[in-house]
Amino acid sequence: MLYCVRMFLLGLHFLAVGAVGLIIGLCRPFNPANSRVFARLYSVPATWLMRVKVKAEVGPLWDQPPGCVIVANHQSNFDLFVLGQVVPQRTVAVGKKSLGWIPLFGQLFWLGGNVLVDRKNAYQARKALQKTTRVLQNGTSIWIFPEGTRNPGDTLLAFKKGAFHMAIAAGVPIVPVCVSRYARRLDLNSWHPRTVSVRSLPPIATAGMTQQDLPALIEQCRAQMQQCIDHMEAEQP
């Protein structure tokens, strides 16, 4: 019963934020500050409804000037609510083109200046890469989930190359963001509160790297994130 009530309220909340966000987005379309505003509007009330406390240890992320590539592990659709509280200034995201068709949310995603990618079209994917390079060089950060899909398991999936191509092409740092494994423990039918840890790691510099450095860079980032997630899991009560 509690699950049904919560899902109903989350649905209403999702629609309400979409309506309010649409007004903001139309007033200042494609402003890179929009995404952070939308993220917090989605996140703060939703985590309260879900009885989730976000324990954020993201100093390296917030201290990093805009113009970096942020990579994070992706567990469930609730990541929007969990991670929305730690999105830094002037940050947009890369998402699949189909997100643009979700009523209200898709329009907000577009008006927030985020980048929609058609993964099945190689030409469009290359154009998106060129666009993200320009975005990064203009002092806006890009958030991406390098696993490319939701993964609630203990081990990170192999990382896609796109985020790392972007960072090397623009010569900007990569900031890893790690989220504790909450998806399998989240029970929306319980009053028991849950704590989700979000921790950012020191930036990984890419200046001077070439595409030949790509495999080592990907492996370095993935290994650091896996180690951090494992540590956070060990700290869980």
ZISULRA-V622964 format. One record per pair of residues at least 6 apart in sequence whose C-alpha atoms are under 6 Angstrom apart, sorted by the first residue. I is the first residue (numbers start at 0). J is the second residue. D is the distance in Angstrom with one decimal. If there is no record, write none. Layout:
# ZISULRA-V622964
I | J | D
I | J | D
This chain:
# ZISULRA-V622964
1 | 188 | 5.0
2 | 187 | 5.0
2 | 188 | 4.4
17 | 103 | 5.0
17 | 104 | 5.8
24 | 110 | 5.4
28 | 110 | 5.1
29 | 110 | 4.8
29 | 111 | 4.9
29 | 112 | 4.1
31 | 89 | 4.9
31 | 112 | 5.8
32 | 89 | 5.0
33 | 111 | 5.0
34 | 111 | 5.0
35 | 86 | 5.8
38 | 83 | 4.4
39 | 83 | 5.2
39 | 84 | 5.5
41 | 80 | 6.0
42 | 80 | 4.0
42 | 83 | 5.1
50 | 192 | 4.8
51 | 192 | 5.8
51 | 193 | 4.9
51 | 194 | 5.7
52 | 194 | 4.7
53 | 194 | 5.9
53 | 195 | 5.0
53 | 196 | 6.0
54 | 195 | 5.9
54 | 196 | 4.7
55 | 197 | 4.9
56 | 198 | 4.7
57 | 198 | 5.2
57 | 199 | 4.7
59 | 201 | 5.5
60 | 199 | 5.9
61 | 87 | 5.9
65 | 138 | 5.3
65 | 139 | 5.2
65 | 140 | 5.2
66 | 135 | 4.9
66 | 138 | 4.3
66 | 139 | 4.5
66 | 140 | 4.3
67 | 140 | 4.7
67 | 171 | 5.4
67 | 172 | 5.2
67 | 173 | 5.9
68 | 140 | 5.8
68 | 141 | 5.0
68 | 173 | 4.8
69 | 141 | 6.0
69 | 142 | 4.6
69 | 173 | 5.8
69 | 174 | 4.8
69 | 175 | 5.9
70 | 142 | 6.0
70 | 143 | 5.2
70 | 144 | 5.6
70 | 175 | 4.9
70 | 176 | 6.0
71 | 144 | 5.3
71 | 175 | 6.0
71 | 176 | 4.7
71 | 177 | 5.7
72 | 144 | 5.9
73 | 149 | 5.1
73 | 150 | 6.0
74 | 149 | 4.8
74 | 150 | 4.7
74 | 151 | 4.7
75 | 149 | 5.6
89 | 139 | 5.2
90 | 139 | 5.7
90 | 140 | 4.5
90 | 141 | 5.6
91 | 113 | 4.9
91 | 141 | 5.0
92 | 113 | 5.0
92 | 141 | 5.3
92 | 142 | 4.5
92 | 143 | 5.9
93 | 114 | 4.8
93 | 115 | 6.0
93 | 143 | 5.6
94 | 115 | 5.1
95 | 115 | 5.4
95 | 116 | 4.9
96 | 115 | 4.8
96 | 116 | 5.0
96 | 117 | 5.2
98 | 105 | 5.4
99 | 105 | 3.9
116 | 124 | 6.0
132 | 165 | 5.9
132 | 169 | 5.4
145 | 158 | 5.0
145 | 159 | 5.2
146 | 156 | 5.6
146 | 158 | 4.8
151 | 182 | 6.0
167 | 205 | 5.7
170 | 205 | 5.6
170 | 206 | 4.7
171 | 205 | 5.9
172 | 202 | 5.8
172 | 203 | 5.3
172 | 204 | 4.5
172 | 205 | 5.6
173 | 202 | 5.4
173 | 203 | 5.0
174 | 202 | 4.5
175 | 199 | 5.8
175 | 200 | 5.4
176 | 198 | 5.8
176 | 199 | 4.3
177 | 197 | 5.7
177 | 198 | 5.2
178 | 196 | 5.8
178 | 197 | 4.6
179 | 196 | 5.3
179 | 228 | 5.7
179 | 231 | 5.9
